[in-house]
Every structure is written in C-alpha cells, then in structure tokens.
C-alpha cells in the first residue's frame, strides 16, 4: 500500500476510491472493523471509520489508531475523505491526522465537488448554488447543519490554526498558489481551506501542493485527493511489481530463466532446497525468513523478482539418499521444498511495503503449495497466455483477487516465462476502458 484514504463512512470511501481507480491505481475499500493489514495487494485502500455521527473523541481515536497502524505498512500518503455537505467530525478527524503525522504536516481542505454541484466560494459551501445550511442537510436527524462557512465549522471543532485560500488567490494559478501556501504554512497555519468552483481550480491547488516539500493531507470529498495523487505521482504512479515462484530444477526451466534475465531486469532470491527439505536445527525456518527479507528488500526498488530453488550448474538434490537418511519418502521431501518456497512467496506478498500487482508460478506442485500458503480456494480463469499456460485471479484467502499466470514446469519454449511476464505486465498496465475494447 502507498495511499490510504480515511473516510468517515462507507459510500464516501467508495466514491474517492473510484476516482483513484480511474487513474489506474489498484484500490479497495475496507469496511469498518476489519484490519487493513490484509489489503496488501492494493496500491491504495479507502478505509471506513464509521465515525461521522460518533462522539468527537471516538472519531479522533479511530482515525489516530488507524494512521498509527498503517504508518508501518509503507503508506506514503494519507488522505482524509469528508462528507460533501460538511457533516461529521471534520475538525476532530483532521486533528487526529495532523497529530499522528507530526508537526510538519498540513491539511488542505477543499470541500468542492463540482460535478456533483458542490462548490466553495469565500469559504462558503454551496450545493447547486444554495448555501448548504439551506438544503436538506439542515434537517439531518442525527447532525443537522446550521452553518455553511467551512473555516468556521472546522475552527469550532479543531484545535489547529485555520487559514483560507480565497477565490481571488486560487484564480492566480498554481505557481502563485505554491508561494501563498508556503506563506500560510510559515505563518503557522496547520489547516488551509481553499475555494474552488471547477476542476481546473482544484487541479491548480493540487499542483501547488505537489510543488512543495511538505507533508500534506488532502481533505475533501474526492476530487482534490485524486488531483493531488495525479500530480504527486506524475500521472504514472505505479510500475507493476511481479513476483515469480519457480521450483523446477530442470534444464528447460534453466533456459527459460536465462532468457528472462537477458530480456527483462530480473532480481533473484535463491532458496536452498536442501535446507528446506532437511530442516536441521531450525535451518528451514531461518532459510525462509532470510528469503522473505531479501525479497522484501528487492521489491522496494525492483519490478520483477524471482523466488526459486534453481541454481545454475548446481548438482541436483539427491532426494532418494536424503529420504533414507530422514526415514521418510522422496514425495514428502519434495513437498517440503515446494511448501517452503510457497511460504516465502506468500509472506513476501503479504508483508511487502509496495503492492504486488501480479505473480507467476511454474509447476503444478508449486502452484498448489502457493494456493495452500495463501489459503486460497481456487483460481478464476480469464485467458490463455499460450497452450498449457493460464491467466487468472486467486479466489479467497490472503491472495484474493491477485492476478496470476501459471504454467507447467516442462511447458513452453525458452521464452515461455518471459512471455508470461510480458503478458502480465500488459494486463496490469492496460486501462480499464482499453480492456473492455480488447475484450
């Protein structure tokens, strides 16, 4: 995960998540009460705290605890989704964000959602031109709103200094806005409320934010968050990361891995099959832990990482002799190896600070072990990459929804693994509307 959107209700979380998804960012909504730690297969998560109508201290605590939990999971950007009619514990939840993120953090509040008729002028939130306090929101049975001036609403709920970017300032464009933002920050403002009546003005505020070396929290119904993410990550925020799991030690596999390494940037985590099979003095657990650590390190900077027991020119493991030594069967030892390899891969996917976009596995035994380690119960089949190689998504468990290409260990030409990875990359980088056209 790299982006976390904290929303005070479920539909709001979905609304902002859809805007991120339109930018090609893998996004999921997490319901209140469920741990976001299981959402490691997404670049962004939108989390419902169900705190719009709770007491202020409850809302503060939920947001604070959530940021504390997510800060150690690689989240780079926290966003606060607020109601498009300014209901709820807006000020208290902003305070929770800023307190959790430190003294250098600043919230930029932009309540406008122009395509839904929400605009802000002079700090006043209008719904299709009508002050929000004169709409049905004023009759909300749980929290009636009798104020339309957003800076005043926030000031009553927050302990932080509040400043404004009024329309006359927003109209000066992104370059001037960046200096105005910096000036207000230098003056001690921690919350800055901005006007906007159209998407261009929201984009200008987002661009100004992205130009500054500052920890910003976009606070809005969705458009500012989407625009800021687009600016911050230059409209191409995420390179798909693919994890390959290969256990076969045949010459066919060796040639396929060699072809892959010659054609794509490949970084390898080599696992010792003897240590996985023998499990002497805890060496199996140690080998698994070291493999996970190395995989996580590589995935910080690399996009294609291979986890494998294959070692070029290494002698094949004599399972028959080892089985006699251990008083067991060759089949049980082989399974210990594939299970260990799968555990390494599953833990890398689960613990990675950056989202794993897809994976590849070679060999039915390795694929079965990967499903078992991930507690999945099947694969939704979507396409054929080439004969005996299938593309689909895991169903259920830790890997639910994760795209995967599987092929037999002895299947394909020397370019088979390379072709599989390229196929995955195309699937993961094709925009949703392009996929519909292609299908």
C-alpha positions in Angstrom: 0.0 0.0 0.0 1.2 3.5 -0.8 -2.0 5.6 -0.3 -4.6 5.4 2.5 -7.8 7.3 2.3 -9.6 7.6 5.7 -13.3 8.1 5.3 -16.0 8.6 7.9 -18.5 6.5 6.0 -18.6 3.6 3.5 -20.1 5.3 0.5 -17.6 8.2 0.8 -14.7 5.7 0.9 -16.1 4.1 -2.3 -16.6 7.5 -4.0 -12.9 8.5 -3.6 -11.7 5.0 -4.3 -13.4 5.1 -7.7 -11.6 8.3 -8.6 -8.3 6.7 -7.8 -9.2 3.5 -9.8 -9.9 5.7 -12.8 -6.2 6.7 -12.7 -5.2 3.0 -13.0 -4.4 2.7 -9.3 -5.5 -0.7 -7.7 -7.9 0.3 -5.0 -10.0 -1.4 -2.4 -12.4 -0.3 0.3 -12.0 -1.8 3.8 -15.1 -2.0 6.0 -15.1 -0.6 9.5 -13.9 -3.2 12.0 -11.7 -5.1 9.5 -8.0 -4.9 9.6 -6.4 -3.1 6.7 -3.3 -5.2 7.1 -4.9 -7.8 4.8 -5.1 -5.3 1.9 -1.5 -5.7 0.8 -2.5 -6.4 -2.8 -3.6 -2.9 -3.5 -1.8 0.4 -4.1 -4.5 2.3 -2.4 -7.0 1.5 0.3 -10.0 3.5 1.4 -11.0 2.8 4.9 -14.4 3.4 6.5 -14.1 4.5 10.2 -17.9 4.8 10.5 -17.3 7.9 12.6 -19.5 10.6 11.0 -22.0 10.5 13.9 -19.9 9.3 16.7 -18.8 11.5 19.6 -15.8 13.6 18.7 -13.3 11.7 20.9 -14.4 8.4 19.4 -13.8 9.8 15.9 -10.4 11.2 16.9 -9.4 7.9 18.4 -10.4 5.8 15.4 -8.5 7.9 12.9 -5.5 8.2 15.2 -5.2 4.5 15.8 -5.7 3.8 12.1 -2.9 6.0 11.0 -0.6 4.5 13.7 -1.4 1.1 12.3 -0.8 2.0 8.7 2.3 4.1 9.1 4.4 0.9 9.5 3.0 -0.6 6.3 4.6 1.6 3.7 1.8 4.1 3.3 3.3 7.3 1.7 0.2 9.5 1.6 -2.7 9.8 4.0 -5.9 11.5 2.7 -9.0 12.4 4.7 -12.3 11.9 2.9 -15.0 14.2 4.3 -18.7 14.5 3.5 -19.6 16.6 0.5 -22.0 18.6 2.7 -19.6 19.1 5.6 -21.3 16.9 8.1 -19.5 15.0 10.7 -16.4 15.4 13.0 -14.4 17.1 10.3 -12.2 19.2 12.6 -11.6 16.5 15.1 -10.6 13.9 12.4 -8.3 16.4 10.8 -6.6 17.0 14.2 -6.2 13.2 14.5 -4.4 13.1 11.2 -2.1 16.0 11.9 -1.3 14.8 15.4 -0.4 11.3 14.2 1.7 12.6 11.2 3.7 15.1 13.2 4.2 18.9 13.4 5.3 19.3 9.8 2.0 18.0 8.4 -0.6 20.4 7.0 -4.2 19.7 5.9 -5.5 21.4 2.8 -9.3 21.3 2.9 -11.2 21.7 -0.4 -14.9 20.8 0.0 -15.8 21.3 -3.6 -17.1 18.5 -5.9 -18.1 20.5 -9.0 -19.6 17.6 -11.0 -21.9 17.0 -8.1 -22.9 20.6 -7.7 -20.7 21.3 -4.6 -18.6 24.5 -4.9 -16.9 26.7 -2.3 -16.7 30.5 -2.6 -15.4 32.7 0.2 -15.2 29.6 2.4 -19.0 29.0 1.9 -20.0 25.6 0.8 -22.8 25.7 -1.9 -24.9 22.9 -3.2 -26.0 23.8 -6.7 -25.6 27.5 -5.7 -27.5 27.2 -2.4 -25.7 27.5 1.0 -25.5 24.0 2.4 -27.4 25.1 5.6 -30.4 25.9 3.5 -30.6 22.4 2.0 -32.0 19.2 3.4 -28.7 18.8 5.3 -30.1 21.3 7.8 -32.8 18.7 8.6 -30.3 15.8 9.2 -31.9 13.9 12.1 -28.5 12.9 13.6 -26.4 16.0 13.0 -28.3 19.0 11.5 -26.0 21.5 9.9 -26.8 25.2 10.5 -23.6 26.7 9.2 -22.2 27.0 5.6 -18.8 28.7 6.3 -16.3 25.8 6.2 -13.4 27.6 8.0 -15.8 28.4 10.9 -17.1 24.8 11.1 -13.6 23.5 11.3 -12.4 26.2 13.7 -15.1 25.2 16.2 -14.1 21.5 16.0 -10.3 21.8 15.7 -7.5 23.0 17.9 -5.3 23.9 15.0 -4.8 27.3 13.4 -7.0 27.6 10.3 -6.3 29.8 7.2 -8.0 30.2 3.9 -7.2 30.4 0.2 -10.0 32.5 -1.2 -11.1 32.6 -4.8 -9.0 35.7 -5.6 -5.9 33.7 -4.6 -6.9 30.5 -6.3 -7.5 32.3 -9.5 -3.8 33.3 -9.6 -2.9 29.8 -10.7 -0.6 27.0 -9.4 2.7 28.9 -9.4 1.4 31.8 -7.3 -0.6 29.4 -5.1 2.5 27.5 -4.1 4.1 30.6 -2.7 0.8 31.5 -1.0 0.5 28.1 0.5 4.1 28.3 1.8 3.5 31.7 3.3 0.5 30.5 5.2 2.4 27.5 6.4 5.3 29.7 7.5 2.8 31.8 9.5 1.8 28.7 11.5 -1.3 27.5 9.7 -2.0 23.8 10.0 -5.3 23.7 8.2 -5.9 25.7 5.0 -9.4 25.8 3.5 -9.4 26.6 -0.3 -12.2 27.8 -2.6 -12.9 26.2 -6.0 -15.8 26.2 -8.4 -14.4 23.9 -11.1 -12.0 21.1 -11.7 -9.3 23.4 -13.1 -9.1 25.3 -9.9 -8.9 22.1 -7.9 -6.1 20.9 -10.2 -4.2 24.2 -9.6 -4.4 23.7 -5.8 -3.2 20.2 -6.2 -0.3 21.2 -8.4 0.7 23.9 -5.9 0.7 21.3 -3.1 2.8 18.8 -5.1 5.4 21.5 -5.8 6.2 21.9 -2.1 8.3 19.7 0.1 5.7 19.3 2.7 3.6 16.6 4.3 0.2 17.4 3.0 -3.1 15.7 3.9 -5.7 16.4 1.2 -9.1 16.7 3.0 -12.1 16.7 0.6 -14.9 14.6 -0.9 -12.6 13.1 -3.5 -11.5 15.5 -6.4 -8.6 17.1 -4.5 -7.3 13.7 -3.4 -7.5 12.4 -7.0 -5.8 15.5 -8.4 -3.1 15.5 -5.8 -2.3 11.9 -6.3 -2.1 12.5 -10.1 0.3 15.5 -9.6 2.4 13.8 -6.9 3.0 10.6 -8.9 3.1 12.3 -12.3 0.1 10.5 -13.7 2.0 7.2 -13.9 2.4 6.4 -10.2 2.9 2.7 -10.1 5.1 0.3 -12.0 3.5 -3.2 -11.7 5.5 -5.4 -9.4 5.5 -9.1 -10.3 6.7 -11.9 -8.1 7.7 -15.2 -9.8 7.9 -18.5 -7.9 9.8 -21.3 -9.7 10.8 -24.6 -8.1 11.7 -26.8 -11.0 15.4 -27.5 -11.4 15.2 -28.9 -15.0 17.3 -27.7 -17.9 14.1 -26.5 -19.5 13.5 -24.2 -16.6 17.1 -23.1 -16.5 16.9 -22.0 -20.2 13.7 -20.1 -19.6 15.1 -18.3 -16.5 18.2 -17.4 -18.5 16.0 -16.0 -21.4 14.1 -13.9 -18.9 17.2 -12.5 -17.3 18.5 -11.5 -20.7 15.3 -9.7 -21.7 14.0 -8.1 -18.6 15.5 -6.6 -15.4 15.4 -9.7 -13.1 16.4 -9.9 -9.5 16.5 -13.3 -7.8 16.0 -14.7 -4.3 17.7 -18.1 -4.3 16.4 -20.6 -1.7 18.5 -23.6 -0.7 16.3 -26.7 -1.3 18.4 -28.8 1.0 17.7 -26.6 4.0 14.0 -26.6 3.2 14.0 -30.4 3.0 16.4 -31.3 5.7 15.2 -28.9 8.4 18.1 -29.4 10.6 18.4 -27.3 13.8 15.8 -24.9 12.6 17.6 -24.1 9.3 14.4 -24.4 7.3 12.7 -21.5 9.2 15.9 -19.5 9.0 16.2 -20.0 5.3 12.5 -19.0 4.8 13.0 -15.9 7.0 16.1 -14.8 5.1 14.4 -15.4 1.7 11.4 -13.2 2.8 13.8 -10.5 4.0 15.7 -10.5 0.7 12.5 -10.5 -1.4 11.1 -7.5 0.5 14.4 -5.6 0.1 14.5 -6.2 -3.7 10.8 -5.2 -4.2 11.5 -1.8 -2.7 13.2 -0.8 -5.9 12.7 -3.6 -8.5 9.6 -4.6 -10.5 10.4 -8.3 -11.4 11.6 -10.5 -8.6 12.1 -14.3 -8.8 11.9 -16.7 -5.8 13.4 -20.0 -6.8 15.4 -23.1 -5.7 17.0 -23.2 -9.1 20.8 -22.7 -9.1 22.7 -22.8 -12.4 25.3 -25.6 -12.6 24.4 -26.8 -9.1 24.0 -30.6 -8.7 20.5 -31.9 -8.3 19.5 -32.6 -4.8 19.6 -36.4 -4.1 16.2 -36.8 -2.6 16.4 -40.6 -2.6 19.5 -40.5 -0.3 18.1 -37.8 1.9 14.8 -39.7 2.2 16.7 -42.7 3.5 18.7 -40.6 5.9 15.5 -38.9 7.3 13.4 -42.1 7.2 10.8 -40.6 5.0 9.7 -40.5 1.4 11.0 -38.6 -1.6 7.5 -37.2 -2.1 7.3 -35.8 1.4 10.7 -34.1 1.0 9.7 -32.6 -2.4 6.6 -31.3 -0.8 8.6 -29.7 2.0 10.6 -27.9 -0.6 7.6 -26.6 -2.7 5.7 -25.6 0.5 8.8 -23.7 1.8 9.1 -21.9 -1.5 5.4 -21.0 -1.5 5.6 -19.8 2.1 8.5 -17.4 1.2 6.4 -16.0 -1.7 3.2 -15.7 0.3 5.0 -13.8 3.1 6.7 -11.5 0.7 3.3 -10.6 -0.9 1.7 -10.2 2.5 4.5 -8.1 4.1 5.6 -6.0 1.1 5.5 -2.3 1.6 4.8 -1.9 -2.1 1.8 -3.6 -3.7 2.5 -6.8 -5.6 0.5 -6.4 -8.8 0.7 -10.0 -10.1 2.5 -13.2 -9.8 3.7 -16.2 -11.8 4.2 -19.8 -10.8 5.8 -22.7 -12.7 4.8 -26.3 -12.0 1.5 -27.7 -10.6 3.1 -28.6 -7.3 4.4 -25.1 -6.7 1.1 -23.5 -7.7 -0.8 -25.9 -5.3 1.6 -25.0 -2.5 1.2 -21.3 -3.2 -2.6 -21.6 -3.0 -2.3 -23.5 0.3 0.1 -21.0 1.8 -2.2 -18.1 0.7 -5.3 -20.0 2.0 -6.9 -19.5 -1.4 -9.5 -22.0 -2.7 -9.2 -21.6 -6.4 -8.3 -19.5 -9.4 -10.7 -17.6 -11.6 -9.6 -18.3 -15.2 -9.6 -15.3 -17.5 -7.4 -16.2 -20.5 -4.8 -18.4 -22.1 -1.3 -17.0 -22.4 -0.2 -19.9 -24.6 -1.0 -23.6 -24.6 -0.8 -25.0 -21.1 -0.3 -21.6 -19.5 -3.3 -19.9 -18.0 -4.1 -16.4 -16.7 -6.5 -15.7 -13.9 -7.0 -14.4 -10.4 -6.8 -16.1 -7.0 -10.1 -16.7 -5.2 -10.2 -16.2 -1.4 -7.6 -16.1 1.3 -4.6 -13.8 1.6 -4.2 -13.6 -2.2 -7.8 -13.0 -3.1 -8.1 -11.1 -6.4 -4.3 -11.2 -7.2 -3.6 -11.8 -10.9 -1.5 -14.9 -11.7 -0.1 -16.8 -14.6 0.5 -20.5 -14.1 2.2 -22.9 -16.4 3.6 -26.5 -16.2 7.2 -26.9 -15.3 8.2 -28.6 -18.5 6.0 -26.4 -20.7 6.9 -23.9 -23.4 9.9 -22.7 -25.4 12.9 -20.9 -23.8 10.8 -17.6 -23.9 7.9 -19.1 -22.0 8.5 -17.3 -18.7 9.4 -14.1 -20.4 6.2 -14.2 -22.5 4.2 -14.9 -19.3 5.7 -11.9 -17.5 5.2 -9.6 -20.5 1.6 -10.8 -20.7 1.1 -10.0 -17.1 2.6 -6.5 -17.5 0.3 -5.8 -20.4 -2.8 -6.9 -18.4 -1.7 -4.8 -15.4 -1.0 -1.6 -17.3 -3.9 -1.7 -19.7 -6.5 0.9 -18.6 -10.0 -0.4 -17.8 -11.7 1.1 -20.9 -8.9 -0.4 -23.1 -9.6 -3.8 -21.6 -13.2 -3.5 -22.5 -12.4 -2.6 -26.1 -9.9 -5.5 -26.3 -12.4 -8.0 -24.9 
